[in-house]
Amino acid sequence: MSSSAADRRTIARIRGLTHRYGSKIALNGIDLDIPGACQVGFIGPDGVGKSTLLGIIAGQKKIQQGSVSVLGGDMRSGIHRRGVCSDIAYIPQGLGQNLYATLSVNENVDFFGRLFGFTSAERLERIQRLLEATNLLPFADRPAGQLSGGMKQKLGLCCALIHDPELLIMDEPTTGVDPLSRRQFWELVKDMSTSCGGMSILIATAYMEEAEHLDWLVMMEGGRVLASGTPAELKARAGTATIEEAYIALLPEEMRYGHRVFTAPPPICSDSGSAIEASGLTKRFGDFTAVDNVSFSIPRGEIFGFVGSNGCGKTTTMKMLTGLLRPTEGEAFLFGRPVEAGSIEIKKRIGYMSQTFSLYGELTVRQNLDMHAHLFDLPMDEVPARVAEMAEQFGLTEVMDDRTDRLPLGMRQRLSLAVAAIHSPEILILDEPTSGVDPVARDHFWEILIRFSREHGVTIFVTTHYMNEAARCDRVALMSMGRVLACASPAELIARRGCTTLEEAFIRYMEDDIKMHSGLPEVDDEPRSIPFMVAPERKRAQGGLFDTGRLAALARRETMELFRDPVRLITSLIITPFLLIVFGFGISTDIENINFNILDYDQKLWGRDYLEYYSGSRLFNEQPAIRSHLEIEKGFQESEFTFVIEIPPGFEKDIKRGRSPEVGVWIDGTMPFRAETTKNYVETVHLSYLTDLADLSPVPAGFSYANVEPRYWYNPRVMSRFSVVPGLMAVVLLLVPSMLTAIGVVREKELGSISNFYSSPMTRLEYLWGKQIPYVVLNFVSFLILVAVILFLFRIPFKGSAAALALGALLYIMTSTSIGLLISTFTRTQIAALVAAFALTLVPSFEFSGLTTPVSALTGGAQVMSWIFPARYFLSISVGTFTKGIGFAELAWNFAYLIGYCIAVQALTVYLLKKQEP
Amino acid sequence: MKRKVWHIYRLGLKELISFRYDFVLVALVIYCFTIMIIVPSKGTGLQVRNSSVAYVDEDCSTLSARIIDAIQEPHFKKPRAIAYSEIDRVLDNAECIFVIHIPRGFQRDVLAGKNPGVRIDVDATAIGHARLGAGYLMRIINDEINTFVTGVSTEADLPIRLVTRVLYNQNRENSWYMSVVFLTQMITMLSIVLPTAALIKEKERGTVEHLLVMPLLPVEITIAKVWANSFIVATGAMFSLFFAIKGVIGAPIHGSTVLFLFGTVVFLYAATELGVFLATIAKNMPQAGLLSMPIIVPIGILHGGTTPLESMPPLLQNIMQFAPTTHYLEFCARVLFKDAGLGTVWPQLVAMALIGTVLFIGAMYRFKATFR
């Protein structure tokens, strides 16, 4: 501890801060002054409001009530936030939440470097330095998604530090990180604060022993500050030796539920054979061996701990034990039966809890428990009691009717365990069940586990990063780089390395292994000569309202992500022409081959002669004749024909006598367009017969006094494809681009990387345009392909202004990608975004664009809709330039509309996109 | 077996709860089943309705006025007068589809038997309207002239009279049929997108793994998705049938709504399986959106509703027989408008069930291959 808190300037001043989620109070009237230029820890169990408080200080969350001033300014003020956001770095909870999984380590850091406006030389130098300091340099080209948890946190730190923040905020950075990496991480933090003295670091942590080393602590409980001060002060006040004890001592009486020191009774010796057995398990992913020849045997009722650094193959081994992954070599047995068989009966005897939270966020705690109880076939009448019992055991009673995704991490972990244990399984396979769970709850948790094991003979296979937990296991296997280094009881492991604690023994084992295998010098003894930061030589460009450098960085990142997903890239280029071709052939109003039928009651020559006019026309297609009226309806119902002509009895005789016989025509009217066309065709054929008849007879039929003559412009043969095919461009260039961008923002919301947007100086417009530009370019390429398809496949000549078409297409693509972004902004889930993309483009693009119904003939709501959706403007441009042969002058209004439209959609999107979490 | 049904029921229930929480999604589904059916079916149509006509009347005679007056709704909007120099502009801008040009001295020439010309300029890019509309206009104009000259309508004493009766929809009211077409489009879109997205979400969140470790079969997981999403869509469809199609649009639905519901469920079986199948191919949500597009859009548009099947190239017609939507639309038309019974629509039901089962087997095969 360098100096007392009093000497330091206050970095954050909080007064009366209250925050609610729905009706739940997360923060309840907090008053706090946080000293700067030191390391400040926030400790307390799950759900006391640590994350919310840090989020508000970082400017991520909107302040609901109270005041917060950080770095000498009010955080309610957007101007202040924009001014200080490049001085604040924020690493959210959860491993690698704000990283881009498909980008490499190097590219991730580089992106942040570009975002903060460093030149390429500066970036190179800084990235090199940061990666070296964090030992990430050998992994510079590995995608972030494939890093281990500890490495992800280090990478997160690199990304946060690239812009020399004054204030670094980390929300539970070491949760789920193994002891070795954790130690390295804290050393990094220590070096960091010494090498850049002025930096203030705020850390939330669930590890009380880590809190010991911090300069100043804030203990929180129930949305309030329990106590704050230096660790020494706090310990003195509580009269305890450790922070953990101090915390518990300072808790109000009723909160110290079930906390006591306990020891595990010896395991029940059972001779019933092994519950879990692995023999020579090996798993390779390509060249990479994740698990290398692992064998062990776990007797029933034993608690077997699996310990190792992040990414050493623990999870993979577990997945093979549960049958989720097929081993490359070797076999796993549960209750003496090979897992491969994966029978339902065996699955019922296992409870599994995966590392990542995998329960249903939209369901309440009760609904989750209920559902699993039923899925595991608990007798119906026992379900409510069992659910209540589990809730009681795991301390979930209070939150039973809360939505799971609104619970803090630790609470969710408890629920996961409760779910895994709800059917009283004989084997529990738990992947880091306690990461992120506070110490009191963790003790409680282990008490339950030990009771399961000792009283019910449940075999427990558990991985953990907490060494005090591993110490409670009957046996522990140490794993590193896919291999089991040692497997023995905790006491024996400690003794073998001559250490005093399991943590030390673990680290020793790991370091020995690393030395042996890589031949590298021991990492941690190496004096860190590399400084984290050099004094910033130049002040970075402070966030103006628009910065092309940041925009370029965003667009570049989006492009890289697109290229990392070749399926998406290629599909999007193929789909557009595919749809155009399919609809180009499929949408046609040129009706031919209409099926018809004859009902000839006369059966004479003239009648047959008359009918010959219909059968001979290429418009019609004669079906086998019917005999009576009764068959008409049946034929219509089965859609065998579209119309029937009835020649009445005495037809020939009547004509000869000039008595004008009536020819009856029945038309199937279900499809009105077809019915109308049919009616018109029938009348035309009828007239042509009459005209021919008139030549033979003296009756002057159809004589006209004037020569009425239609002239078909642009498309003399009135072929629908000449207008449909160019018009389809307006359809597909709305459908595909908007779908491509519709997922963009909402996906970041769901996956968590949106926090970079909240905490970095990028403005809303930069963020949106960065997402948009790659897709505008991509779709413009699609447009060029479309033009080629129209010219060469459909052989439709181009008559008008090419420049007008190209500019129109560009504007239109900008508009449709903007619509996609708008969708992405107002929806909350990716599912909703998908549905919205279809619902807002599918029908409007076909129906309100003028493709099928000319826009001048639209009525009512449809007419309004055609003004609202942009397709009609581009359809005018594409059909205009292709078929009508016109250019800018005639189409000017359409361009003006598109520009105005695009601006309006963008403005609305910017308005709806919030720079802070609600 | 009883247990399996219970599992499927519980898993499906979870889907419904998740759906209910997403307000934006619920609002979108309602929008799809109301506005997206009512507005386009009332305001659009392929046949000649509300077609826009302009005229250049250089004659300004009784005859020319009578011709203009004869151009009436519902085929045409009230014609508007323009100057000769404006003809190119109104056609280029698609403001009007037809321009009638009556030359100077027209009435005089008609009466003198000089057989003068009337020109109709047609914007032939207005498909559907161009040829039919021009035909109507020619007939109207000829009729007017004949009546003007002879005092009687031409139709009166033809040697053969033609009596056409249009069944099921006497006035060829477009909105009736189109509302059902749009309903099938919305059903298709939702019944494919919803299960695809729900399954991809489980994949992205890792909950599928969680389910697979439990004593559940992939079949149970799949069928749960199918029933829950079918339930949502079928509810929406019935609501739409009664509220939007019968209520607002006023289409005469003669057929059995129970049979319609049954056929809809069979269709949903096929469509939701298609969605599940897609979800086993796509790796993430952006891919799912993109891959579903070349399926949903063609089968939703080319099933014969937008333009008739008969107008398509034979190859495409044959391909469309493999799309469940083609059979579904046919089913709907037969049941809802022609009051067909089970005896008439069984081929469609069998076809949809067959397609669904093939997709089901494919989806199960892919499911095991990708999630294991």
Boltz contact constraints between the chains, C-beta under 6 A:
constraints:
  - contact:
      token1: [A, 322]
      token2: [B, 213]
      max_distance: 6.0
  - contact:
      token1: [A, 324]
      token2: [B, 209]
      max_distance: 6.0
  - contact:
      token1: [A, 344]
      token2: [B, 215]
      max_distance: 6.0
  - contact:
      token1: [A, 347]
      token2: [B, 215]
      max_distance: 6.0
  - contact:
      token1: [A, 348]
      token2: [B, 215]
      max_distance: 6.0
  - contact:
      token1: [A, 352]
      token2: [B, 213]
      max_distance: 6.0
  - contact:
      token1: [A, 356]
      token2: [B, 206]
      max_distance: 6.0
  - contact:
      token1: [A, 358]
      token2: [B, 206]
      max_distance: 6.0
  - contact:
      token1: [A, 358]
      token2: [B, 207]
      max_distance: 6.0
  - contact:
      token1: [A, 358]
      token2: [B, 210]
      max_distance: 6.0
  - contact:
      token1: [A, 360]
      token2: [B, 14]
      max_distance: 6.0
  - contact:
      token1: [A, 362]
      token2: [B, 18]
      max_distance: 6.0
  - contact:
      token1: [A, 362]
      token2: [B, 21]
      max_distance: 6.0
  - contact:
      token1: [A, 363]
      token2: [B, 17]
      max_distance: 6.0
  - contact:
      token1: [A, 371]
      token2: [B, 10]
      max_distance: 6.0
  - contact:
      token1: [A, 371]
      token2: [B, 14]
      max_distance: 6.0
  - contact:
      token1: [A, 374]
      token2: [B, 10]
      max_distance: 6.0
  - contact:
      token1: [A, 375]
      token2: [B, 7]
      max_distance: 6.0
  - contact:
      token1: [A, 375]
      token2: [B, 10]
      max_distance: 6.0
  - contact:
      token1: [A, 375]
      token2: [B, 214]
      max_distance: 6.0
  - contact:
      token1: [A, 377]
      token2: [B, 3]
      max_distance: 6.0
  - contact:
      token1: [A, 567]
      token2: [B, 287]
      max_distance: 6.0
  - contact:
      token1: [A, 568]
      token2: [B, 286]
      max_distance: 6.0
  - contact:
      token1: [A, 568]
      token2: [B, 287]
      max_distance: 6.0
  - contact:
      token1: [A, 568]
      token2: [B, 290]
      max_distance: 6.0
  - contact:
      token1: [A, 571]
      token2: [B, 290]
      max_distance: 6.0
  - contact:
      token1: [A, 572]
      token2: [B, 290]
      max_distance: 6.0
  - contact:
      token1: [A, 575]
      token2: [B, 293]
      max_distance: 6.0
  - contact:
      token1: [A, 575]
      token2: [B, 294]
      max_distance: 6.0
  - contact:
      token1: [A, 578]
      token2: [B, 294]
      max_distance: 6.0
  - contact:
      token1: [A, 582]
      token2: [B, 298]
      max_distance: 6.0
  - contact:
      token1: [A, 585]
      token2: [B, 313]
      max_distance: 6.0
  - contact:
      token1: [A, 585]
      token2: [B, 316]
      max_distance: 6.0
  - contact:
      token1: [A, 586]
      token2: [B, 302]
      max_distance: 6.0
  - contact:
      token1: [A, 586]
      token2: [B, 312]
      max_distance: 6.0
  - contact:
      token1: [A, 586]
      token2: [B, 316]
      max_distance: 6.0
  - contact:
      token1: [A, 587]
      token2: [B, 307]
      max_distance: 6.0
  - contact:
      token1: [A, 588]
      token2: [B, 307]
      max_distance: 6.0
  - contact:
      token1: [A, 588]
      token2: [B, 311]
      max_distance: 6.0
  - contact:
      token1: [A, 589]
      token2: [B, 127]
      max_distance: 6.0
  - contact:
      token1: [A, 589]
      token2: [B, 128]
      max_distance: 6.0
  - contact:
      token1: [A, 589]
      token2: [B, 307]
      max_distance: 6.0
  - contact:
      token1: [A, 590]
      token2: [B, 311]
      max_distance: 6.0
  - contact:
      token1: [A, 591]
      token2: [B, 311]
      max_distance: 6.0
  - contact:
      token1: [A, 593]
      token2: [B, 310]
      max_distance: 6.0
  - contact:
      token1: [A, 637]
      token2: [B, 334]
      max_distance: 6.0
  - contact:
      token1: [A, 637]
      token2: [B, 338]
      max_distance: 6.0
  - contact:
      token1: [A, 637]
      token2: [B, 340]
      max_distance: 6.0
  - contact:
      token1: [A, 637]
      token2: [B, 344]
      max_distance: 6.0
  - contact:
      token1: [A, 638]
      token2: [B, 344]
      max_distance: 6.0
  - contact:
      token1: [A, 655]
      token2: [B, 159]
      max_distance: 6.0
  - contact:
      token1: [A, 660]
      token2: [B, 161]
      max_distance: 6.0
  - contact:
      token1: [A, 662]
      token2: [B, 161]
      max_distance: 6.0
  - contact:
      token1: [A, 662]
      token2: [B, 163]
      max_distance: 6.0
  - contact:
      token1: [A, 663]
      token2: [B, 160]
      max_distance: 6.0
  - contact:
      token1: [A, 663]
      token2: [B, 162]
      max_distance: 6.0
  - contact:
      token1: [A, 664]
      token2: [B, 163]
      max_distance: 6.0
  - contact:
      token1: [A, 665]
      token2: [B, 164]
      max_distance: 6.0
  - contact:
      token1: [A, 666]
      token2: [B, 165]
      max_distance: 6.0
  - contact:
      token1: [A, 666]
      token2: [B, 167]
      max_distance: 6.0
  - contact:
      token1: [A, 667]
      token2: [B, 166]
      max_distance: 6.0
  - contact:
      token1: [A, 669]
      token2: [B, 166]
      max_distance: 6.0
  - contact:
      token1: [A, 669]
      token2: [B, 167]
      max_distance: 6.0
  - contact:
      token1: [A, 669]
      token2: [B, 168]
      max_distance: 6.0
  - contact:
      token1: [A, 669]
      token2: [B, 169]
      max_distance: 6.0
  - contact:
      token1: [A, 669]
      token2: [B, 172]
      max_distance: 6.0
  - contact:
      token1: [A, 670]
      token2: [B, 168]
      max_distance: 6.0
  - contact:
      token1: [A, 670]
      token2: [B, 177]
      max_distance: 6.0
  - contact:
      token1: [A, 670]
      token2: [B, 333]
      max_distance: 6.0
  - contact:
      token1: [A, 670]
      token2: [B, 337]
      max_distance: 6.0
  - contact:
      token1: [A, 671]
      token2: [B, 177]
      max_distance: 6.0
  - contact:
      token1: [A, 672]
      token2: [B, 47]
      max_distance: 6.0
  - contact:
      token1: [A, 672]
      token2: [B, 172]
      max_distance: 6.0
  - contact:
      token1: [A, 672]
      token2: [B, 174]
      max_distance: 6.0
  - contact:
      token1: [A, 672]
      token2: [B, 177]
      max_distance: 6.0
  - contact:
      token1: [A, 673]
      token2: [B, 46]
      max_distance: 6.0
  - contact:
      token1: [A, 673]
      token2: [B, 47]
      max_distance: 6.0
  - contact:
      token1: [A, 674]
      token2: [B, 308]
      max_distance: 6.0
  - contact:
      token1: [A, 675]
      token2: [B, 166]
      max_distance: 6.0
  - contact:
      token1: [A, 675]
      token2: [B, 172]
      max_distance: 6.0
  - contact:
      token1: [A, 676]
      token2: [B, 47]
      max_distance: 6.0
  - contact:
      token1: [A, 676]
      token2: [B, 172]
      max_distance: 6.0
  - contact:
      token1: [A, 679]
      token2: [B, 164]
      max_distance: 6.0
  - contact:
      token1: [A, 680]
      token2: [B, 132]
      max_distance: 6.0
  - contact:
      token1: [A, 686]
      token2: [B, 162]
      max_distance: 6.0
  - contact:
      token1: [A, 701]
      token2: [B, 158]
      max_distance: 6.0
  - contact:
      token1: [A, 704]
      token2: [B, 142]
      max_distance: 6.0
  - contact:
      token1: [A, 705]
      token2: [B, 110]
      max_distance: 6.0
  - contact:
      token1: [A, 705]
      token2: [B, 145]
      max_distance: 6.0
  - contact:
      token1: [A, 705]
      token2: [B, 149]
      max_distance: 6.0
  - contact:
      token1: [A, 706]
      token2: [B, 110]
      max_distance: 6.0
  - contact:
      token1: [A, 706]
      token2: [B, 116]
      max_distance: 6.0
  - contact:
      token1: [A, 706]
      token2: [B, 118]
      max_distance: 6.0
  - contact:
      token1: [A, 706]
      token2: [B, 145]
      max_distance: 6.0
  - contact:
      token1: [A, 707]
      token2: [B, 115]
      max_distance: 6.0
  - contact:
      token1: [A, 707]
      token2: [B, 117]
      max_distance: 6.0
  - contact:
      token1: [A, 708]
      token2: [B, 118]
      max_distance: 6.0
  - contact:
      token1: [A, 708]
      token2: [B, 138]
      max_distance: 6.0
  - contact:
      token1: [A, 708]
      token2: [B, 141]
      max_distance: 6.0
  - contact:
      token1: [A, 708]
      token2: [B, 142]
      max_distance: 6.0
  - contact:
      token1: [A, 709]
      token2: [B, 117]
      max_distance: 6.0
  - contact:
      token1: [A, 709]
      token2: [B, 119]
      max_distance: 6.0
  - contact:
      token1: [A, 710]
      token2: [B, 120]
      max_distance: 6.0
  - contact:
      token1: [A, 710]
      token2: [B, 122]
      max_distance: 6.0
  - contact:
      token1: [A, 710]
      token2: [B, 134]
      max_distance: 6.0
  - contact:
      token1: [A, 711]
      token2: [B, 121]
      max_distance: 6.0
  - contact:
      token1: [A, 712]
      token2: [B, 122]
      max_distance: 6.0
  - contact:
      token1: [A, 712]
      token2: [B, 124]
      max_distance: 6.0
  - contact:
      token1: [A, 713]
      token2: [B, 91]
      max_distance: 6.0
  - contact:
      token1: [A, 713]
      token2: [B, 124]
      max_distance: 6.0
  - contact:
      token1: [A, 714]
      token2: [B, 124]
      max_distance: 6.0
  - contact:
      token1: [A, 714]
      token2: [B, 125]
      max_distance: 6.0
  - contact:
      token1: [A, 715]
      token2: [B, 124]
      max_distance: 6.0
  - contact:
      token1: [A, 715]
      token2: [B, 125]
      max_distance: 6.0
  - contact:
      token1: [A, 718]
      token2: [B, 124]
      max_distance: 6.0
  - contact:
      token1: [A, 718]
      token2: [B, 130]
      max_distance: 6.0
  - contact:
      token1: [A, 718]
      token2: [B, 131]
      max_distance: 6.0
  - contact:
      token1: [A, 720]
      token2: [B, 127]
      max_distance: 6.0
  - contact:
      token1: [A, 723]
      token2: [B, 125]
      max_distance: 6.0
  - contact:
      token1: [A, 723]
      token2: [B, 127]
      max_distance: 6.0
  - contact:
      token1: [A, 739]
      token2: [B, 289]
      max_distance: 6.0
  - contact:
      token1: [A, 739]
      token2: [B, 293]
      max_distance: 6.0
  - contact:
      token1: [A, 743]
      token2: [B, 285]
      max_distance: 6.0
  - contact:
      token1: [A, 743]
      token2: [B, 286]
      max_distance: 6.0
  - contact:
      token1: [A, 743]
      token2: [B, 289]
      max_distance: 6.0
  - contact:
      token1: [A, 827]
      token2: [B, 24]
      max_distance: 6.0
  - contact:
      token1: [A, 828]
      token2: [B, 24]
      max_distance: 6.0
  - contact:
      token1: [A, 829]
      token2: [B, 22]
      max_distance: 6.0
  - contact:
      token1: [A, 830]
      token2: [B, 285]
      max_distance: 6.0
  - contact:
      token1: [A, 831]
      token2: [B, 197]
      max_distance: 6.0
  - contact:
      token1: [A, 832]
      token2: [B, 22]
      max_distance: 6.0
  - contact:
      token1: [A, 832]
      token2: [B, 24]
      max_distance: 6.0
  - contact:
      token1: [A, 832]
      token2: [B, 25]
      max_distance: 6.0
  - contact:
      token1: [A, 834]
      token2: [B, 193]
      max_distance: 6.0
  - contact:
      token1: [A, 834]
      token2: [B, 197]
      max_distance: 6.0
  - contact:
      token1: [A, 834]
      token2: [B, 289]
      max_distance: 6.0
  - contact:
      token1: [A, 835]
      token2: [B, 28]
      max_distance: 6.0
  - contact:
      token1: [A, 835]
      token2: [B, 193]
      max_distance: 6.0
  - contact:
      token1: [A, 836]
      token2: [B, 28]
      max_distance: 6.0
  - contact:
      token1: [A, 838]
      token2: [B, 189]
      max_distance: 6.0
  - contact:
      token1: [A, 839]
      token2: [B, 28]
      max_distance: 6.0
  - contact:
      token1: [A, 839]
      token2: [B, 32]
      max_distance: 6.0
  - contact:
      token1: [A, 843]
      token2: [B, 36]
      max_distance: 6.0
  - contact:
      token1: [A, 843]
      token2: [B, 40]
      max_distance: 6.0
  - contact:
      token1: [A, 847]
      token2: [B, 40]
      max_distance: 6.0
  - contact:
      token1: [A, 847]
      token2: [B, 44]
      max_distance: 6.0
  - contact:
      token1: [A, 852]
      token2: [B, 46]
      max_distance: 6.0
  - contact:
      token1: [A, 853]
      token2: [B, 44]
      max_distance: 6.0
  - contact:
      token1: [A, 853]
      token2: [B, 45]
      max_distance: 6.0
  - contact:
      token1: [A, 854]
      token2: [B, 97]
      max_distance: 6.0
  - contact:
      token1: [A, 854]
      token2: [B, 126]
      max_distance: 6.0
  - contact:
      token1: [A, 854]
      token2: [B, 129]
      max_distance: 6.0
  - contact:
      token1: [A, 856]
      token2: [B, 52]
      max_distance: 6.0
  - contact:
      token1: [A, 857]
      token2: [B, 50]
      max_distance: 6.0
  - contact:
      token1: [A, 857]
      token2: [B, 51]
      max_distance: 6.0
  - contact:
      token1: [A, 858]
      token2: [B, 43]
      max_distance: 6.0
  - contact:
      token1: [A, 859]
      token2: [B, 43]
      max_distance: 6.0
  - contact:
      token1: [A, 859]
      token2: [B, 50]
      max_distance: 6.0
  - contact:
      token1: [A, 860]
      token2: [B, 42]
      max_distance: 6.0
  - contact:
      token1: [A, 860]
      token2: [B, 43]
      max_distance: 6.0
  - contact:
      token1: [A, 861]
      token2: [B, 39]
      max_distance: 6.0
  - contact:
      token1: [A, 861]
      token2: [B, 43]
      max_distance: 6.0
  - contact:
      token1: [A, 862]
      token2: [B, 39]
      max_distance: 6.0
  - contact:
      token1: [A, 862]
      token2: [B, 40]
      max_distance: 6.0
  - contact:
      token1: [A, 862]
      token2: [B, 43]
      max_distance: 6.0
  - contact:
      token1: [A, 862]
      token2: [B, 44]
      max_distance: 6.0
  - contact:
      token1: [A, 865]
      token2: [B, 39]
      max_distance: 6.0
  - contact:
      token1: [A, 879]
      token2: [B, 125]
      max_distance: 6.0
  - contact:
      token1: [A, 883]
      token2: [B, 125]
      max_distance: 6.0
  - contact:
      token1: [A, 884]
      token2: [B, 92]
      max_distance: 6.0
  - contact:
      token1: [A, 886]
      token2: [B, 92]
      max_distance: 6.0
  - contact:
      token1: [A, 890]
      token2: [B, 92]
      max_distance: 6.0
